[in-house]
Amino acid sequence: MKLLDFLNSNKLHKKKHFWLVVCVLITVIVLSPNLYNNFLNWDDTAYVINNDLIKNFSFNGIKNIFITPEVVSTYAPLTLLSLAIDYAIAGLNPTVFHLFNLLLHIVVVVLVFYLIQLLSKNKMIAFVAALLFGIHPMHVEVVGWISARKDLLYTLFFLGSLIAYYFYSDKESKYPKYYYYIACLLFYVLSLLSKGAAVILPLVLFLFDYLKARKFNAKLILEKVPFLLLSIFFVTLAIQMLAKGGAMEDRQFTTLVDSLSAGFYGFVTYLIKAVFPFNLSAYHPYPNQLGEYNPWYYYAAAIPVLVLFFLVLIKFNKNRTLVFGFGFFIVSLIPVLPFGTAVTADRHTYLPYFGLFYLISLGAVWMYKFSSTTKKGIVIGLPIYLVVLGVLSFQYSKTFKNGETLWSNVIAQYPDDFLAYMNRADYRISKKKFKQAINDSDIAIKINPRYHSLYYNRSFAYNGIGEKSLAIADLTQVIKMKTNFTSAYLNRGILYGEHRKANLAIVDFTKVIQLDSNNHLGYYNRALCYKKTKQYENGLADASKSIALMELLAPSYYLRGELHLLENDVNNAFKDFTKVLALDPSMASAHTQRGNLWLDKRNFTEALKDFNKAVLLDKTQVDAYINLGIIYMNLKEYHKAGLNFELAKKRTPNNYLIYYNKGLLLQLSNKQELALKQFELCLKLNPNFKPAQKVFLNK
């Protein structure tokens, strides 16, 4: 007891920010493992790795972030802007993204401390609540998962709006009230632009009015009108985004009662986990198959929810703080009622737990003051409880290290969930752990053989170990199950092409184009097959269509350049290879191709530039070495010519053209016998090569 008395002493209370600094330091230590985590194959690919919107930190880039309708079924431009800042600082360095998440979380913890201190007028209450908020295991996901940035940002601005409203509604304010009102509205807009879940702020403002016993009148309602209009707009927008992305179709309940029971279950689960954080997992699937009735305990969850609701009603005029805390929790959960494939999500508790932690901290301080017995219990129990939470969070943070650790933890909690195995397989494929990925896919298919994506994923793993026939079989199974799955036709067509089944590949690519006439990959790959089957005119048409759909794609210009060459259209081929190099100067083969055309024009200066650039970029460009040798022969720089022929031979010793040109070089050096040996080697590799045959006829 003496320790807590000391901590609660006047000496420490005179240190203005002592408790806040302690809270922040503990939070940083507990969540520090997140700084060593990587990107996750769980929306991080769409939000960060493959998101071109965040990779252009300029005026136009920022404008595009705000005018783009949605990313991953959400409109959150401020979240994307924050990710763009991270990318501008360090590219795809995950540490910077995680550091930014942790810093945002610290700012949120500071705001929690400040707001609860305003409400309670007690630093110890603020300290306990803010520390709970900072280190609670249910909040690890928001810090450890980069794509949860939107939860951090919207909560930060949400709390900023509440602090501004607190001063606006206060009887004595330092500045004119309209300053605080404007600040409140501005922070609300920023919160909405971070995540649409902020739409519940007007209801929380009414809770603040109730807590502060403001008189309910027309003025009270009118001042909320701008907030309500913004909420209506963003609710409509959110519904459109979710419907467009298919998130609202992922889970179709049998009845309305089923839907409500899932909500009750989630509510009770979140309530229990606030005190006893069990079953920590990044993903919590439904316990049944799609279309089946929920388990009995989902329906039974309605009982404690209704009891709590009636308790709040009973205490409505007796204990405003209790009603406010539970009301905040209930209202904040409204936007995250169950939909999609997860029944609950830890990140959904981030803002709602503000209300519960406020009540818990109030209760802890009240018990400390209530009696000597309860005081002793708090002195001993509260530090132990906080240490346990901290250790849990520290260890749980490590499960967000990468996709394998993340989904392995989910599998440990839910060993019968096929999506967890599928996602772990997806990560393992990205790391070329193909056999392990196949094993995961096999387990997932055994659990749910009706889910087409499992076969689709496994096809990549089979392809990775060279089992292309099995990969094709899996893609064929996908197409049987989902006849309009464009990517399955595209990938099967590519595999057919690699199997020298160009005609079957053309059929698949044609189907891709029928399903999606704007799919440039369908046209590009069909053009490749037309090239293989010598249907050059059709290939040119498809390559041109691919370019029309994706103007800045260098491979399409390269392919069209090759087709122009096959049609003896040298001028257009030259234009296409030049365009390739304007788009991608690092494409060595394009330098080689253009160098060949310069060589045909006997423009040795430009040809030398292209061939030298080609071999600088790619040492395997044998044609470039050979042609460099030919140019140096023409320039009578025989030593350089010989060096380039030797470099070509070192890389492909069975190329007959190397020996033919070495023979010519030896002839020029008056070494006829050695030259004949080179011509013999050339004919040994290619007996039908007429220039070499002609040498022997004339010897």
C-alpha positions in Angstrom: 0.0 0.0 0.0 2.9 2.3 0.7 4.0 2.0 -2.9 0.7 3.1 -4.3 0.4 5.9 -1.7 3.8 7.1 -2.9 2.8 7.0 -6.5 -0.4 8.9 -5.6 1.5 11.4 -3.5 1.4 15.2 -4.1 5.1 15.2 -5.1 4.4 13.1 -8.1 1.2 14.9 -8.9 3.1 18.2 -9.1 5.1 16.6 -12.0 2.6 17.7 -14.6 3.2 15.0 -17.2 4.7 12.3 -15.1 1.8 9.8 -15.4 1.4 10.5 -19.1 5.1 9.9 -19.7 5.0 6.6 -17.8 2.0 5.5 -19.8 3.7 6.3 -23.1 7.0 4.6 -22.2 5.2 1.4 -21.0 3.2 1.3 -24.2 6.3 1.7 -26.4 8.1 -1.1 -24.6 5.1 -3.5 -24.8 4.4 -2.9 -28.5 8.1 -2.6 -29.6 8.1 -6.0 -31.3 5.9 -4.6 -34.0 8.7 -2.5 -35.3 10.4 -5.7 -36.5 7.3 -7.0 -38.4 7.0 -7.2 -42.2 4.1 -6.6 -44.6 1.3 -9.1 -44.3 -0.6 -10.9 -47.1 -3.8 -9.5 -45.6 -4.7 -6.3 -47.5 -1.2 -4.9 -47.1 -0.6 -5.9 -50.8 -3.6 -3.9 -52.0 -3.1 -0.9 -49.6 0.7 -0.6 -49.9 2.8 -3.0 -52.0 0.7 -2.9 -55.2 -1.0 0.4 -54.6 0.3 3.0 -57.2 -1.8 5.7 -55.5 0.7 5.9 -52.6 3.8 5.9 -54.8 3.3 9.3 -56.3 3.7 11.9 -53.6 3.1 15.0 -55.7 0.2 17.4 -56.3 -1.3 15.2 -58.9 -0.6 12.1 -56.8 -2.4 13.6 -53.8 -5.3 14.7 -56.0 -5.7 11.1 -57.3 -5.8 9.8 -53.8 -8.8 12.0 -53.0 -10.7 11.5 -56.3 -10.2 7.7 -56.5 -13.5 6.2 -55.4 -12.3 3.3 -53.3 -9.4 1.0 -52.4 -10.3 -2.4 -50.9 -14.0 -1.4 -50.7 -13.3 1.7 -48.6 -12.9 5.4 -49.2 -10.1 6.5 -46.9 -8.0 9.2 -48.6 -6.3 10.4 -45.5 -5.2 6.9 -44.6 -3.7 6.5 -48.1 -2.1 9.9 -47.8 -0.4 8.8 -44.6 0.9 5.7 -46.3 2.1 7.8 -49.2 4.2 9.8 -46.7 5.7 6.6 -45.4 6.5 5.5 -48.9 8.0 8.9 -49.8 10.3 8.6 -46.8 11.6 5.0 -47.2 9.9 3.2 -50.1 8.7 -0.3 -49.2 10.5 -0.4 -45.9 8.0 -2.0 -43.5 9.8 -0.6 -40.4 8.8 2.9 -41.4 5.2 2.0 -41.8 5.1 0.1 -38.5 6.9 3.0 -36.7 4.3 5.4 -38.1 1.5 3.1 -36.8 3.1 3.0 -33.3 3.5 6.8 -33.3 -0.1 7.3 -34.2 -1.1 4.8 -31.4 1.0 6.8 -28.9 -0.8 10.1 -30.0 -4.2 8.3 -29.5 -3.1 7.1 -26.0 -2.2 10.7 -25.2 -5.6 11.9 -26.3 -7.3 9.2 -24.3 -5.4 10.3 -21.2 -6.2 14.0 -21.8 -9.9 13.4 -22.5 -10.5 11.1 -19.5 -8.6 13.6 -17.3 -11.1 16.2 -18.5 -14.0 14.0 -17.8 -12.9 12.6 -14.4 -10.7 15.4 -13.1 -8.4 12.7 -11.9 -4.9 11.8 -13.3 -4.9 8.3 -11.8 -8.1 7.5 -13.5 -6.7 8.9 -16.8 -3.5 6.9 -16.3 -5.1 3.6 -15.7 -7.6 4.1 -18.7 -4.9 5.3 -21.0 -2.5 2.5 -20.1 -5.2 -0.1 -20.6 -5.9 1.5 -24.0 -2.2 1.5 -24.8 -1.2 -2.1 -23.9 -4.4 -4.1 -24.2 -3.9 -7.2 -26.4 -7.0 -6.5 -28.3 -5.3 -3.3 -29.6 -2.2 -5.1 -30.9 -3.8 -5.8 -34.3 -4.3 -2.1 -35.0 -0.6 -1.3 -34.4 0.9 -4.5 -35.8 -1.1 -4.6 -39.1 -0.2 -1.8 -41.5 -3.6 -1.9 -43.2 -5.3 -1.1 -39.9 -3.8 2.4 -40.2 -7.3 3.7 -40.9 -8.5 2.7 -37.4 -5.6 4.6 -35.8 -6.2 7.7 -37.9 -10.0 7.8 -37.6 -9.8 7.3 -33.8 -7.2 10.0 -33.4 -9.3 12.6 -35.2 -12.5 11.3 -33.5 -11.0 11.9 -30.1 -9.7 15.3 -31.2 -13.3 16.1 -32.2 -14.6 15.0 -28.8 -12.0 17.1 -27.0 -13.0 20.2 -29.0 -16.7 19.4 -28.3 -16.0 19.1 -24.6 -14.7 22.7 -24.5 -17.5 23.9 -26.8 -20.1 22.5 -24.4 -18.3 23.6 -21.3 -19.8 26.6 -19.5 -16.5 28.4 -19.2 -14.2 28.3 -22.3 -10.9 30.0 -22.9 -11.8 30.9 -26.5 -15.1 31.8 -28.3 -17.3 28.7 -28.5 -17.5 28.8 -32.3 -13.8 28.2 -32.4 -14.3 24.9 -30.7 -17.4 24.1 -32.8 -15.4 24.6 -36.0 -12.5 22.5 -34.7 -15.0 19.8 -33.7 -16.5 19.7 -37.2 -13.1 19.9 -38.9 -11.8 16.9 -36.9 -14.9 15.0 -37.7 -14.4 15.5 -41.4 -10.8 14.3 -41.0 -12.0 11.3 -39.1 -14.5 10.4 -41.8 -11.8 10.8 -44.5 -9.7 8.3 -42.5 -12.5 5.6 -42.1 -16.2 5.7 -42.6 -16.8 4.1 -39.2 -16.6 7.7 -37.7 -20.2 8.3 -38.8 -21.4 7.5 -35.3 -19.8 10.7 -33.8 -23.2 12.7 -33.7 -24.6 10.0 -31.4 -21.5 10.2 -29.2 -21.9 13.9 -29.0 -25.4 13.4 -27.7 -23.8 11.1 -25.1 -21.5 13.9 -24.1 -24.5 16.2 -23.7 -26.1 13.7 -21.5 -23.0 13.2 -19.4 -22.7 16.9 -18.9 -26.4 17.3 -18.2 -27.0 19.8 -21.0 -30.5 20.8 -21.5 -32.2 18.9 -24.3 -33.7 21.5 -26.7 -33.9 22.6 -30.3 -30.4 24.3 -30.1 -28.9 21.0 -29.0 -30.3 19.3 -32.0 -29.6 22.0 -34.5 -25.9 22.2 -33.6 -25.7 18.5 -34.6 -27.3 19.0 -38.1 -24.0 19.5 -40.0 -22.6 16.3 -38.3 -25.7 14.3 -39.1 -25.7 15.4 -42.8 -22.1 14.3 -43.1 -22.9 11.0 -41.4 -25.7 10.3 -43.9 -23.5 11.1 -46.8 -20.7 8.8 -45.7 -23.0 6.0 -44.7 -24.4 6.0 -48.2 -20.9 6.1 -49.6 -19.7 3.2 -47.4 -22.6 1.0 -48.4 -21.8 1.6 -52.0 -18.2 0.8 -51.5 -18.8 -2.4 -49.5 -21.4 -3.6 -52.0 -19.0 -2.9 -54.9 -16.2 -4.8 -53.3 -18.5 -7.7 -52.4 -17.9 -7.5 -48.7 -21.6 -7.5 -47.9 -22.2 -10.6 -50.0 -19.5 -12.7 -48.3 -21.8 -13.6 -45.5 -25.5 -14.2 -46.2 -27.5 -15.0 -43.0 -30.3 -17.4 -43.2 -32.7 -15.1 -41.3 -32.7 -11.6 -39.7 -32.6 -13.3 -36.3 -29.4 -15.1 -37.4 -27.9 -11.7 -38.3 -28.9 -10.2 -35.0 -27.6 -13.1 -33.1 -24.2 -12.7 -34.7 -24.3 -9.1 -33.5 -25.2 -10.1 -30.0 -22.4 -12.7 -29.9 -19.9 -10.1 -31.1 -21.0 -7.6 -28.5 -20.7 -10.1 -25.6 -17.3 -11.4 -26.9 -15.9 -7.8 -27.1 -17.3 -7.1 -23.6 -15.7 -10.2 -22.1 -12.3 -9.7 -23.9 -12.0 -6.2 -22.5 -11.3 -7.8 -19.1 -10.2 -11.3 -20.2 -8.5 -11.1 -23.6 -8.6 -14.8 -24.7 -8.3 -16.5 -28.0 -6.1 -13.8 -29.5 -6.2 -14.0 -33.3 -6.1 -11.7 -36.3 -9.1 -13.5 -37.8 -12.1 -15.0 -36.1 -14.2 -17.1 -38.6 -17.8 -18.1 -38.2 -18.2 -21.6 -36.7 -20.5 -22.8 -39.4 -20.7 -23.1 -43.1 -22.4 -20.4 -45.3 -26.2 -20.5 -45.1 -26.4 -22.7 -42.0 -28.0 -21.6 -38.7 -25.7 -20.1 -36.0 -24.7 -22.1 -33.0 -27.1 -21.9 -29.9 -24.7 -19.7 -28.0 -25.1 -16.9 -30.6 -28.8 -16.7 -29.8 -28.1 -17.0 -26.1 -25.8 -14.0 -26.3 -29.0 -11.9 -26.6 -29.7 -12.4 -22.9 -26.7 -10.6 -21.4 -27.0 -7.9 -24.0 -30.6 -7.2 -23.1 -29.8 -7.4 -19.4 -27.1 -4.8 -19.8 -29.4 -2.6 -21.9 -32.1 -2.7 -19.2 -29.4 -2.0 -16.6 -28.4 1.1 -18.5 -32.1 2.2 -18.7 -32.5 1.8 -15.0 -29.4 3.8 -14.3 -30.3 6.4 -16.9 -31.1 9.2 -14.5 -29.1 7.8 -11.6 -25.5 7.2 -12.9 -24.7 9.2 -15.9 -21.1 8.1 -16.0 -22.1 4.4 -16.1 -24.6 5.1 -18.9 -22.0 7.2 -20.8 -19.3 4.5 -20.7 -21.6 1.6 -21.8 -23.3 3.9 -24.3 -20.0 4.9 -25.8 -19.1 1.2 -26.2 -22.5 0.2 -27.7 -22.7 3.1 -30.1 -19.1 2.8 -31.3 -19.7 -0.8 -32.2 -22.7 -0.1 -34.5 -20.6 0.4 -37.7 -18.7 -2.8 -37.2 -21.6 -5.3 -36.8 -20.7 -8.6 -38.4 -20.4 -9.0 -42.1 -17.9 -10.6 -44.4 -16.1 -13.8 -43.4 -15.2 -12.8 -39.8 -17.7 -12.8 -36.9 -15.5 -10.5 -34.8 -12.3 -8.6 -35.3 -10.0 -7.3 -32.6 -9.4 -4.0 -34.4 -13.1 -3.2 -34.1 -12.6 -2.7 -30.3 -10.1 0.1 -30.8 -12.4 3.1 -30.3 -15.3 1.3 -28.4 -13.0 0.3 -25.6 -12.5 3.9 -24.6 -15.9 3.8 -22.9 -15.2 0.5 -21.1 -11.7 1.4 -20.0 -13.0 4.7 -18.6 -15.5 2.7 -16.4 -12.8 0.1 -15.4 -10.4 2.8 -14.3 -13.1 4.6 -12.4 -14.0 1.3 -10.7 -10.4 0.6 -9.8 -9.9 4.0 -8.2 -13.2 3.8 -6.4 -12.2 0.3 -5.0 -8.9 1.8 -3.9 -10.7 4.4 -1.8 -13.6 2.2 -0.7 -12.0 0.2 2.1 -8.7 -1.1 3.3 -9.5 -4.6 2.0 -10.4 -3.4 -1.5 -7.4 -1.0 -1.4 -5.1 -3.9 -0.8 -6.7 -5.9 -3.6 -6.1 -3.0 -6.0 -2.5 -2.4 -4.9 -1.7 -6.1 -5.5 -4.1 -7.1 -8.3 -4.0 -4.1 -10.6 -0.2 -4.1 -11.3 -0.2 -7.9 -11.7 -3.2 -7.6 -14.2 -1.4 -4.8 -16.2 1.8 -6.8 -16.3 -0.1 -9.9 -17.6 -1.8 -7.7 -20.3 1.6 -6.3 -21.2 3.3 -9.7 -21.5 0.4 -11.0 -23.6 0.6 -8.0 -26.0 4.4 -8.2 -26.2 4.1 -11.9 -27.3 1.1 -11.4 -29.4 2.8 -8.7 -31.4 5.3 -11.2 -32.6 2.6 -13.2 -34.5 2.3 -10.2 -36.9 5.9 -10.7 -38.0 4.9 -12.0 -41.4 2.2 -14.0 -43.2 3.4 -17.3 -42.0 3.4 -16.4 -38.3 0.1 -14.6 -38.6 -1.8 -17.4 -40.2 -0.1 -20.1 -38.2 -1.4 -18.4 -35.1 -4.9 -18.3 -36.6 -4.7 -22.0 -37.5 -3.6 -22.7 -33.9 -6.9 -21.0 -32.7 -9.1 -22.3 -35.5 -7.5 -25.6 -36.9 -10.6 -26.2 -39.1 -10.7 -22.9 -40.9 -9.9 -23.3 -44.6 -9.2 -19.6 -45.2 -6.4 -19.5 -42.7 -4.7 -22.5 -44.5 -5.3 -20.8 -47.9 -3.7 -17.5 -46.7 -0.7 -19.3 -45.3 -0.4 -21.2 -48.5 -0.5 -17.8 -50.4 2.3 -16.5 -48.2 4.4 -19.6 -48.7 4.0 -19.4 -52.5 5.3 -15.9 -52.4 8.4 -17.2 -50.5 8.7 -20.2 -52.9 7.9 -22.7 -50.2 5.8 -24.6 -52.8 5.6 -28.0 -51.1 4.5 -26.5 -47.8 2.0 -24.4 -49.8 0.6 -27.5 -51.5 0.2 -29.2 -48.1 -1.7 -26.2 -46.8 -3.9 -26.2 -49.9 -4.6 -29.9 -49.6 -5.8 -29.5 -46.0 -7.9 -26.5 -47.0 -9.5 -28.4 -49.9 -10.3 -31.3 -47.6 -12.1 -28.9 -45.2 -14.0 -27.1 -47.9 -13.7 -28.8 -51.4 -16.3 -26.3 -52.8 -14.2 -23.2 -52.6 -12.7 -22.4 -56.0 -9.9 -20.1 -54.7 -8.3 -23.0 -53.0 -7.7 -24.8 -56.3 -6.6 -21.5 -57.9 -4.0 -21.0 -55.2 -2.7 -24.5 -55.4 -2.2 -24.2 -59.1 0.5 -21.6 -58.5 2.3 -23.9 -56.0 2.1 -26.8 -58.5 3.5 -24.6 -61.2 6.3 -23.6 -58.8 7.6 -27.1 -58.5 7.2 -27.7 -62.3 4.0 -29.8 -62.1 2.4 -27.8 -64.9 -0.1 -30.6 -65.7 -1.4 -30.6 -62.2 -1.6 -26.8 -62.2 -3.6 -26.9 -65.4 -5.9 -29.6 -63.8 -6.5 -27.3 -60.8 -7.3 -24.3 -63.1 -9.7 -26.5 -65.0 -11.4 -27.4 -61.8 -11.7 -23.7 -60.9 -13.3 -23.0 -64.3 -15.8 -25.8 -63.7 -16.8 -24.3 -60.4 -16.7 -20.6 -61.5 -17.2 -20.3 -65.3 -16.6 -16.5 -65.3 -13.3 -16.5 -63.4 -11.2 -14.5 -65.8 -7.8 -15.1 -64.1 -8.3 -18.9 -64.2 -8.6 -18.8 -68.0 -5.7 -16.3 -68.3 -3.3 -18.5 -66.2 -4.4 -21.7 -67.8 -3.8 -20.1 -71.2 -0.3 -19.1 -70.1 0.4 -22.7 -69.0 -0.9 -24.1 -72.3 1.5 -21.7 -74.1 4.4 -23.0 -72.0 3.3 -26.6 -72.9 3.4 -25.7 -76.6 -0.3 -26.0 -76.8 -0.7 -22.6 -78.5 -4.1 -23.4 -80.0 -5.6 -24.3 -76.6 -4.0 -21.2 -75.1 -5.6 -19.0 -77.8 -9.0 -20.4 -76.9 -8.5 -19.5 -73.2 -7.2 -16.0 -74.0 -10.2 -15.5 -76.3 -12.5 -16.4 -73.4 -10.6 -13.9 -71.2 -11.3 -11.2 -73.8 -15.0 -12.2 -74.0 -15.4 -11.9 -70.3 -13.4 -8.7 -70.0 -12.9 -6.8 -73.3 -10.6 -4.3 -71.5 -8.2 -7.0 -70.2 -4.9 -6.0 -71.9 -3.2 -9.2 -70.7 -5.7 -11.3 -72.7 -4.7 -9.5 -75.9 -1.0 -9.5 -75.1 -0.8 -13.2 -74.4 -3.0 -14.1 -77.4 -0.6 -12.0 -79.5 2.3 -14.1 -78.2 0.5 -17.3 -79.2 -0.3 -15.8 -82.6 3.4 -15.1 -83.0 4.2 -18.8 -82.1 1.6 -20.0 -84.7 2.9 -17.6 -87.3 -0.4 -15.7 -87.4 1.5 -12.4 -87.5 -1.4 -10.2 -88.7 -3.6 -11.3 -85.9 -0.7 -10.9 -83.5 -0.2 -7.3 -84.6 -3.9 -6.5 -84.1 -3.8 -8.0 -80.5 -0.6 -6.3 -79.6 -1.9 -2.9 -80.8 -5.1 -3.5 -78.8 -3.0 -4.3 -75.7 -1.1 -1.0 -76.2 -4.4 0.9 -76.7 -5.6 -0.4 -73.3 -2.3 0.0 -71.5 -0.2 2.7 -73.3 2.7 2.7 -70.9 3.4 -1.1 -70.9 6.8 -1.7 -72.5 6.4 -5.5 -73.2 3.5 -4.9 -75.5 5.5 -2.5 -77.7 8.4 -5.0 -77.7 6.1 -7.8 -78.8 4.6 -5.6 -81.6 8.2 -4.7 -82.6 9.0 -8.4 -83.0 5.9 -9.0 -85.0 6.7 -6.0 -87.3 10.1 -7.6 -87.9 8.5 -10.9 -88.8 6.4 -9.0 -91.3 9.5 -7.2 -92.6 8.2 -3.8 -91.5 11.5 -2.5 -90.3 10.5 1.1 -89.8 7.6 0.4 -87.5 9.7 -2.2 -85.6 12.4 0.5 -85.1 9.7 2.9 -83.7 8.4 0.3 -81.3 11.8 -0.7 -79.9 12.6 3.0 -79.5 9.3 3.4 -77.6 10.1 0.4 -75.4 13.4 2.1 -74.4 11.7 5.4 -73.7 9.4 3.5 -71.3 12.0 1.1 -69.9 15.6 2.0 -70.7 16.7 -1.1 -68.7 15.3 -3.6 -71.1 18.4 -5.1 -72.5 16.8 -7.2 -75.3 15.2 -4.0 -76.7 18.7 -2.4 -77.0 19.8 -5.6 -78.8 16.9 -5.5 -81.2 17.3 -1.8 -82.0 21.1 -2.3 -82.3 20.4 -5.0 -84.9 18.4 -2.5 -86.9 21.1 0.1 -86.6 23.6 -2.5 -87.8 21.4 -3.3 -90.8 21.6 0.4 -91.7 25.4 0.2 -91.2 25.1 2.9 -88.5 27.9 1.4 -86.4 28.0 4.4 -84.0 24.4 4.0 -82.8 24.6 0.2 -83.0 27.6 0.2 -80.7 25.8 2.3 -78.2 22.8 -0.1 -78.1 24.9 -3.3 -78.0 27.2 -2.0 -75.3 24.2 -0.9 -73.2 22.6 -4.3 -73.8 25.6 -6.3 -72.4 26.0 -3.8 -69.6 22.4 -4.5 -68.5 22.4 -8.2 -69.2 25.5 -10.3 -69.6 23.4 -13.1 -71.3 22.7 -11.0 -74.4 24.8 -13.2 -76.7 23.5 -11.7 -79.9 24.7 -8.3 -78.7 28.2 -9.7 -78.1 28.3 -11.4 -81.5 27.1 -8.2 -83.2 29.7 -6.1 -81.3 32.3 -8.5 -82.7 30.9 -8.1 -86.2 31.0 -4.3 -85.9 34.6 -4.3 -84.6 35.6 -6.6 -87.5 34.2 -4.0 -89.9 36.0 -1.3 -88.0 39.2 -3.4 -88.3 39.5 -3.6 -84.5 40.2 -7.3 -84.6 41.3 -7.7 -81.0 38.0 -6.2 -79.7 36.1 -8.4 -82.1 37.8 -11.5 -80.8 37.1 -10.6 -77.2 33.4 -10.2 -77.8 33.2 -13.5 -79.6 34.9 -15.2 -76.7 32.4 -13.5 -74.2 29.6 -14.8 -76.4 31.1 -18.3 -76.4 31.6 -18.3 -72.7 27.8 -17.8 -72.2 26.5 -20.1 -75.0 29.2 -22.4 -76.3 26.8 -24.2 -78.7 25.9 -21.1 -80.8 27.0 -21.8 -84.3 27.1 -18.1 -85.3 29.9 -17.5 -82.8 32.2 -20.0 -84.7 31.2 -18.8 -88.1 32.1 -15.2 -87.2 35.3 -16.3 -85.4 36.2 -18.1 -88.7 35.7 -14.9 -90.6 37.8 -13.0 -88.1 40.6 -15.5 -88.5 40.4 -15.3 -92.3 40.9 -11.5 -92.0 44.0 -12.2 -89.9 45.3 -14.6 -92.6 44.9 -17.7 -90.3 43.2 -19.9 -92.8 43.7 -23.3 -91.1 42.4 -22.0 -87.8 39.5 -20.4 -89.6 38.5 -23.6 -91.3 38.4 -25.4 -87.9 35.9 -22.7 -86.7 33.7 -23.2 -89.8 33.8 -27.0 -89.1 32.6 -26.4 -85.6 29.8 -24.1 -87.0 28.6 -26.9 -89.4 28.8 -29.5 -86.7 26.3 -27.5 -84.7 24.3 -26.5 -87.8 25.0 -28.7 -90.8 22.5 -26.7 -93.0 24.1 -23.2 -92.4 24.8 -22.3 -96.0 27.4 -19.5 -95.5 29.7 -22.0 -93.8 29.0 -24.6 -96.4 29.9 -22.0 -99.1 33.3 -21.5 -97.4 34.2 -25.2 -97.8 33.0 -25.3 -101.4 35.3 -22.4 -102.2 38.3 -23.5 -100.2 
